[in-house]
Amino acid sequence: MLSTIYLGSTLVLAEPSNMRCFHSVKFLNNHATIYDLPMTASSEYAVETFNLTKKFKVVETLPGEEERSKLARFLFGESFRGRVRVRERVVLDRVNLQVREGECLGLLGPNGAGKTTLLEILATALLPDDGTAKVMGYDVVRESGKVRRCITPVFPQFSVYDMWTARRNLEYAALLHDVPLGEVGRRVREALELVGLSERADDLVRKYSTGMRVRLILAMGLVVDNPVYLMDEPFTGIDPGTAKQLREFVRRELLEKRGRTVLLATNMLADAEELCDRVAIINEGRVVAVDTPANLKRKVQGVETVDLEVLTENAEALVDAAKGLEGVKACYLLRSASNPPGVASLRVLTPDSRSLLPSLIEAIHKANGKVRYVKVHEPTLEDVFIHYTGRGLCE
């Protein structure tokens, strides 16, 4: 017999004989949708970390030492020169985060900042060297089995099996995550329909485009559908239009409809702007700021952003010329595949663009550049990142 509890417009059904089994029934247009809700340990947060630290051993070759023999270089590569040293590199440095249930937290940082390592620890794939991490109240080290029943990993780098169909990939994901056999067929059909792959469900994945592969990886998450989604740069490598559609899908289906918690590692500003309730800026393994996108931008008020498009053969010389001017807080190149050869996009942060622009344009001309476009606008999240770290997301 089921006990019933009403929480607003949601009906929660509990089985007294098995208090670990809860179901959430949401009503929409006279249709009821049932989602499983695993019993959680007592905790105010869906995800929390305290002084989480991870170190890796790094092998490096010291320059200037005596070169190795030609045989060693042949066997181990041309980079095998000089004396080899093994050192420790701190990948996560005392990370403290709290994520509430139903929240989307963005982990914003460049490649190598520690975002993937953090998600892998939360997914119980790596052990931390120090500190603690909990998911739905369960410790990732001492209660790893319970943690795995609470997470939905969406890691595109693990990819899918090209020689299988989409349907078989989804069935395999369901079996790996102990989805009840009676539920597998229904969940697979619903996931394929939600991501728009129903008509191609029985095609081999090797025939899929990059955008379709990303949809399939999201569908794998929907089949598992545990309450905490760990998403590692899921929209990388697809066109902006498809990425925007998928962000809207995640917002609508996972956050608004199902109330899932999402940790999204990204170095794409659009992900943070359009999807995340809060953003944690991560640089060299440290969390340097956490807040809503709007509040982060307000913290750098008084700084104006100047974007310039310049005809030049030496873009780095423009950056050096701009950095030497009084009133320039930061200057860096914007990497854009759409720029033709000989065109550089430059971004300058300054407290007073009006007084800076004449000297800035003059400095660019002296560096053999020709300005063909100027725009002044309010700070972006990338400007916030530079404010806290001193470098751009692409550096």
N, C-alpha and C positions, 0 to 999 in steps of 0.2 A: 504494500500500500504506500502511496506517495503522500508526503506532507507538502502543503502548498504555502508559499510565502510570496506576497506581492511587494515588489519594489518599483514603485511608480507604475509605468506601463509595461513592466516586465514581470512575468510570473516565474518564480523559481520553484522547481520541484525537487524535493529531497527524499531519498530513500532511507528510512530509519534503520533498515537492516544493514545498510552500507553507507555510512556517513561520509565516505570519500567520494560518493557519486552524486553530483548535482547536475541539473539541467536548466538552461535558461530558455524560456519560450518568449519570443518577441512577435508581436502581432503587427502586420502591415497589410493594408487593403484586404482585410478579412482572411488573410492567410497566416498560419502560424509556422515559424521557423524555430527548430530546436537546436541549440548549441550546447555541447558538453562544457561544464565548468569544473575543473579539478579542484579538490579540496586543497587549501593552501595553509602553510604554517602562519602563525600570527605575525603579521608585518604590516607596517603602514605603506610600504612601497612594493611595487612589482619587481624592481631591480634596485639593488643598492651595493655600493662598493665602499670599502674603508681602507685607505692607505694601500691600495692594490699595486703591487710591484712585480715586474717581470724583467729578467735579464737573460741575454743570450750570449753564447760564446761566439766571438768573431775572429776569424783568421785573417791576418793582414801581413803584407810584405813590407819591410822597412826599406826605403830607398837608400841608395848610396853605399850599401854593403857589397861585399864580394858576390858576383853573380854565380848562380848555380851552373853546373855542367850542362852541356848541350843535350845530353841524354835526359837529365831531369826536366829541362825545359820542353823537350819533345814529349815526354810522358805526361807532364802536368800542365803544359801550356806555356805560352810566352810570358804570361803574367807571373810565372813562378821564378822570380828573380830575388836575389838578396836573401836576407834573413827573415824567416817567418815567425810571427809572434801571435799568440792567442790572448785576446783580452775580453773583458766583459763589457757588453753594451747594454745600458739601461733602456729598455723599450717602453716600459710603463713605469712612471715615477710617482708613487704614492697618489694614485688616482682615487678621488672621492666623488661619487655620483649617487643621486637618488632619483628614481623615475617612478612616478605614480601610475597606478593602473589606468589604462585608457589613454595614456599620453604618448605622443611621438617625440622622442628626443633625437636630435641630429648630432652626430659626432663629426664635426667639420674640421678638416685638416689636410695637409698635403700628403702625398705618398710617403710612407715611412714614419708617419707621426705616431703610430701605435694603435690605430683604430681597429684594424683586423685582429691584432693580438688581443685586444680587450674583448671583442666579440667571441673569439675562440676560447678564452677563459670562461666566459659566461656560458658557452655551449659545452663546457666540460672537455674540450679537446686539448687544452693545455692546463697545466697546473701553475698557479702563481708561486713566486718565490717568497712573497711576504704579503701581508694584508689579507682581507677577506672579501668575498663577493657572495651575494645571495640573490636568488631568483624566486619570486613568490614565497619568500621567507625561508627557502632551503639553501643550505650552504653548498657551493659548487664543488667543494672538495669532500666533505664528510657525507653529503647527501646527493651525490651526483646522479644516481638513478632517478630520484624524485625530480631533480632539476630537468633532466632530459624529457620527462613527461610534461613539463611546463613550457618548453621552448619550441619554436618553429624556425629552424635555420634556413635562411635564404641566401646562400653563398654562390653567386654565379660562377666563381672560379672552379667550383667542384663540377660544374657543367652537368650534362646529361649524356646518355648513351646514344651515339649517333645512329647505330644500326638497329635500334629499337624504335617502335612507334611511340608517339606521345602518350597514348593510352597505357602502354606497357611501362613506360617510365613512371607514370603516376601510380600505377598499381604497385610497382616495386617500392616507391617512396612510402606508400601506405603500409606495406608489410614491414619495412624497416622500422617504422615508428609505431608499430603495434596497433594500428587502426583495426578495430574489430572486423572480422571477415565479412560479416553481414552488412557492414557500412561501406566497404571499399567501393563497390560498384556505384552506389548513389553519390558518394563524395567525388569520385572521378568524373562522373557525368556532369555534376554541378560545377566543378572546377573548370572543366573544358568549356562549358557554356559561358561561364562568367568571364573568362579571358578571351573568348572569341575564337577558340580552336576546335570547336565541335566538328566542323566539316573536314578538318585536316587531322583528326584524332588518330587515324590509322595509317597515316603517311610516316615514312621513316624520317627521323629527326634530321638526318643529314641533308634533307631537301629543304629544311626550314631556313628562313632568313634570320639575321641577328635579332630583329625585333620579335619574331615568333619564338625564338629560343628564350628570350627574356620573359615573354608571356608564359611559356611552359614552366620556367623555373618558379614564377609566381604561382602558377597552378599547383605545383608540388607543395608549396607552402599552404595553399588553401585546402589541399587534401589532408595534410597533417593538422593544421589549424589549432595548435596549442596556444595558450593565451599570450605568450610573449614572443614576438617576431624579432629575430636578429637578422638584419638585412645589411649586407656588405656591398656597397656600391652597385645596387641592382640595375641601375639605368645607364651604366657606362657603355659606350660603344653603339648606341642607337641614335636615330635622328631626333632632333628636338621636339618635333610634333608627336612622335610615338612616346617619347619620354614624358611629355606633358599629359597625354592620355592615361598612361600608367600611373602617374602620380595622382591624378584625379581618381582613378580606380582604387588605389590604396587608401586614400582619404575617405572615399565614400563607403567602400565595402569593409575594410578592416577597422578603421577608427570610428566612423560614425555608426555603421550598422551593427558590427560585431563587438565594438568596444575593446579591441585588442590593444595591447601595449607594443609599441614599435621602437626599436633602437636602430637608427639608420646611419651607417657610416658612409660618408660622402666627401668628395672634394668639389662637388657641383653646387654652385650658389642657388640655382633654381630649386634643387631638392630642399634645401634649408628654408628658402623663402616661402615656397608653396605648400610644403607638407608638414613642417616641424612646428610643434607648439613651443619648444625651447631648443636652443642650440648650445652645445658644449664645444668650445674652441680648444683643439688639442694641438700642441706643438712640441715635438721632441719628447713625447711620452708624458707630458704634463697637461692637465686641464687648466687653462689660463683664464677662462671666463665661462660662465653659464647663465643664460637668461633668454628671454623671448627675443626674436629677431628685432622687433621694434625697440625694445629697451637697450639692446646692444648698440644699435645705431645712435640712440639718444646719448649714449655714453661718450660718443666721439663728436658730439655737436661742437660747433666752432671750427670744424675742419671741413674745407670744401675740396671737392674732387674735380680735377681738370683733366679731361681726355683730349689727346691730340693725335691726329693722323699726319705723319710726316714722310715726305719723300727723302730717302737717305740710303746710302750704301754701307753705313756703319751705325747700326742702331745702338750698340753699347756706348759709343761716344756721346750720343744724345743723353743717355742716362747719367753719365759722368758729368756732363756739362750742366745738367739740371740740378744734380745733387750739390753742386758747388754754389748754388744761389742762396742768398739769404731769404728765409721764409718758406723754404721747401722742407716739409717734414718727412716726406718719403717720395721716391720716384722708382717706377719699374715698368717693364715692357709687358703689354698684354699679348699673350700668345693667341693668334687667330689663324686658322687654316684658310680663311677667306681672303687674307691679305695677299695681293700679288707681290712678286719679287720687287725689292726696292722700296717697299712701303712698310713703315713701322707704326704700331699703335702704342702710344706712351700715356701713362697715367701718373699724375702728380697730385700729392696731397699738400694743402697749404691752408693757413688760417685766413688768408686774404688774397683771393684770386685776382681781384681788380688791380691791386698794386704789383702783383707778381707777373702778370701776363706780358707786359712790355719787355721786361728784362729776360723772361723765359724765351720768348720768340726770338729776341736778339741772340741769346746764347745758342739756340738751335741753329740759327743762320750761320753763326761763327763756326759751328761744328759741321758745316756743309749740309745742313738739312733745310728742307722747304716745307713750311706748315701749310697744309691744305684743308684742315678741319679742326675746330676747337669747340668743346662743349664743357660747360660747368654744371655740376649737379650735386645733389646731396650724397652723403656717404652711403656706400653699399656694405654688405656683409664682408666682402673681401677687404674693403677699407678698414673695417673693424678688426679683421684678422691681422692686417698689417700693423694697425695701431698697437695690438697686444704682442705681436711676435717680431715685427721689424722686417718681415719678408712676405712675398706673395704666395698664394696657394699653389702656383705652378712652379715655384722655385725649388 
